[in-house]
Amino acid sequence: METVRLEKVTRIYRQAAAGVRALDQVSFAVRKGEFTALCGPSGSGKTTLLNLIGCLDRPDSGRILFSGRDLASMSRAELARMRRDRIGFVFQAHNLIPVLTVAENAGFVLELQGMAGSAVRQRVEEVLAEVGLEGLGRRFPADLSGGQQQRVAIARALAPRPELILADEPTASVDSVTAGGLLDLMEELNRGHGITFLFSTHDERVMRRARRLIRLRDGRLEEGEGA
């Protein structure tokens, strides 16, 4: 079963009179339960692809289907619910809210979903334990190491039980030991929960762990890549 399919997706960024073709006729599919890395040098289109799949942007042409449904057919409200309920995001810069505790950051999406307070607390306790942060819920992001902050970001992505987690250069700002621990964790979540992971990376540590590589260069798939 496919989680995501891209069909001839093109994205052009307008700059004055010219246009920069960030993606050019990209087609591939990601199947349910895959642990896949989009790899390529900076500027190859990896982050643009994640933004399109994550409903943060729209292609100029082509189609993106999520579980068989064309994202272009969805209203803004439907896309917002998709981002909230079915897709988790892990960013290189963590994007934690500094004035919220670890537990509040991890439960932020659940609060947006309208989940009852007691249910939020229970779910947050579960996910913090899963990511190795049990007992740290009352701390603030500034009190944590970079690796611990990234684990909070993973907990926040995991809390709504998404079908897909998009991770944009998740190991870029941590050392090798921390990166290895984060990748161990994400592999465990992938295998234990069947969550589909799609990374963007140029980190060899991630590429060695990925069970499938999709290589991009100058906005195009390299020969032999795709569905």
C-alpha positions in Angstrom: 0.0 0.0 0.0 1.3 3.5 -0.9 1.4 6.3 1.6 2.5 8.9 -0.9 2.8 9.1 -4.7 4.2 11.9 -6.7 3.5 12.2 -10.4 5.6 14.6 -12.5 5.8 17.2 -9.7 7.3 20.5 -10.6 7.9 23.5 -8.3 9.2 26.8 -9.6 10.1 29.7 -7.3 9.6 33.1 -8.9 12.4 35.6 -8.4 11.7 38.9 -10.1 11.3 38.1 -13.8 13.1 34.8 -13.7 12.1 31.5 -12.2 14.1 28.9 -10.3 13.0 25.3 -11.1 13.5 23.7 -7.6 11.8 20.4 -8.8 11.4 19.2 -12.3 9.0 16.4 -13.3 9.7 14.3 -10.1 7.8 11.0 -9.8 8.1 8.3 -7.1 6.1 6.5 -4.5 6.7 5.8 -0.8 5.0 2.7 0.5 3.5 2.2 3.9 6.2 1.3 6.5 9.2 2.4 4.5 12.3 4.0 6.1 13.4 6.1 3.1 15.9 8.9 2.6 15.8 11.6 0.0 19.5 12.4 -0.5 21.5 14.8 -2.6 23.6 18.0 -2.2 22.3 21.2 -0.8 20.0 22.9 -3.4 18.9 19.6 -4.9 15.2 20.0 -3.9 15.0 17.8 -0.8 13.4 20.3 1.5 11.1 21.5 -1.2 9.8 18.0 -1.7 9.2 17.5 2.0 7.3 20.8 2.1 5.1 19.7 -0.8 4.4 16.2 0.7 3.7 17.8 4.1 1.0 20.1 2.7 3.1 23.2 3.5 3.3 24.2 -0.2 1.7 23.3 -3.5 3.4 22.2 -6.8 3.1 24.3 -9.9 2.3 21.1 -11.9 1.9 17.4 -11.3 0.0 15.5 -8.6 0.7 14.4 -5.1 -1.5 11.7 -3.7 -1.7 10.8 0.0 -3.3 7.3 0.5 -4.7 7.6 -3.0 -6.2 11.1 -2.6 -5.0 14.0 -4.6 -3.9 16.8 -2.3 -5.0 19.4 -4.9 -8.6 18.3 -4.3 -8.5 19.2 -0.6 -9.6 22.5 0.9 -7.3 24.5 3.1 -9.1 23.2 6.1 -8.7 19.6 5.0 -5.0 20.2 4.3 -4.6 21.7 7.8 -6.3 18.6 9.3 -4.0 16.4 7.3 -0.9 18.2 8.7 -2.3 18.0 12.2 -3.5 14.4 12.3 -1.8 12.3 9.7 1.7 13.8 9.2 4.4 14.3 11.8 7.3 16.8 11.3 10.8 16.7 12.7 12.9 19.7 11.7 16.7 20.2 11.9 16.2 23.2 14.2 13.8 21.3 16.5 11.2 24.2 16.3 10.2 23.7 20.0 8.3 26.5 21.7 10.8 27.8 24.4 8.1 29.0 26.9 6.5 25.6 27.0 7.7 22.6 29.0 8.9 19.4 27.4 5.4 17.8 28.2 3.6 20.9 26.8 5.6 20.8 23.6 5.1 17.1 23.2 1.3 17.5 23.7 0.9 20.6 21.6 -0.7 18.9 18.6 -3.0 16.9 20.8 -4.2 20.1 22.4 -4.9 21.5 18.9 -6.9 18.3 18.2 -9.1 19.0 21.2 -8.1 16.0 23.2 -9.2 16.1 26.8 -6.5 17.1 29.3 -6.2 13.8 31.1 -5.9 11.9 27.8 -3.2 14.4 26.7 -1.2 13.8 29.8 -1.4 10.1 29.5 -0.4 10.1 25.8 2.5 12.5 26.6 3.8 10.3 29.3 3.7 7.3 26.9 5.6 9.1 24.1 8.2 10.7 26.4 8.9 7.2 27.8 9.2 5.9 24.3 11.8 8.5 23.3 13.8 8.1 26.5 12.7 11.3 28.2 10.7 9.9 31.0 10.7 12.2 34.1 11.8 15.3 32.1 8.3 16.6 31.2 8.6 19.6 33.5 11.8 20.9 32.1 12.1 23.6 29.4 13.9 23.1 26.0 16.7 25.4 27.1 17.5 22.9 30.0 18.1 20.1 27.5 21.0 19.0 25.2 20.6 19.2 21.5 19.9 15.5 21.2 17.3 15.7 24.0 15.6 18.6 22.2 15.4 16.5 19.0 13.8 13.7 21.0 11.2 16.1 22.2 10.5 17.0 18.5 10.2 13.3 17.7 7.8 12.9 20.6 5.7 15.8 19.4 5.6 14.2 15.9 4.7 10.8 17.3 2.0 11.9 19.8 -0.9 12.0 17.3 0.0 8.6 15.9 0.6 9.8 12.4 0.9 7.7 9.3 4.0 9.5 8.0 6.8 11.3 9.7 8.8 13.8 7.6 12.3 14.5 9.0 14.3 17.3 7.5 18.0 16.8 8.1 17.3 15.5 11.6 20.9 14.7 12.5 22.6 17.7 11.0 23.1 19.6 14.3 24.2 16.8 16.6 27.4 14.7 17.1 27.8 11.1 15.9 26.9 9.4 19.1 23.7 11.5 19.5 22.9 10.9 15.8 23.2 7.2 16.2 20.9 7.3 19.2 18.3 9.3 17.3 18.4 6.9 14.3 18.1 3.9 16.6 15.0 5.5 18.1 13.4 6.3 14.7 14.1 2.8 13.5 12.4 1.4 16.6 9.4 3.6 16.0 9.3 2.6 12.3 9.4 -1.1 13.1 7.3 -1.1 16.3 4.5 1.2 15.0 4.7 0.8 11.2 5.1 4.5 10.8 6.5 5.5 7.4 9.6 7.7 7.7 10.8 10.0 4.9 14.1 11.9 5.6 15.8 14.6 3.7 19.5 14.3 4.3 23.1 14.5 2.9 24.3 12.8 6.1 26.0 9.5 5.4 25.0 8.2 8.8 21.3 8.5 7.8 21.9 7.1 4.3 23.5 4.0 5.8 20.5 3.3 8.0 17.8 4.0 5.3 16.4 0.9 3.7 15.8 2.9 0.5 17.5 5.9 -1.0 16.0 8.3 -3.5 18.7 10.5 -5.0 18.0 14.0 -6.2 20.3 16.4 -8.1 19.3 19.9 -9.4 15.6 19.2 -8.8 15.5 15.9 -10.8 15.6 12.3 -9.7 18.9 10.6 -10.7 18.6 7.9 -13.3 17.1 4.7 -12.0 15.3 6.3 -9.0 11.6 6.5 -8.5 8.6 4.2 -8.1 
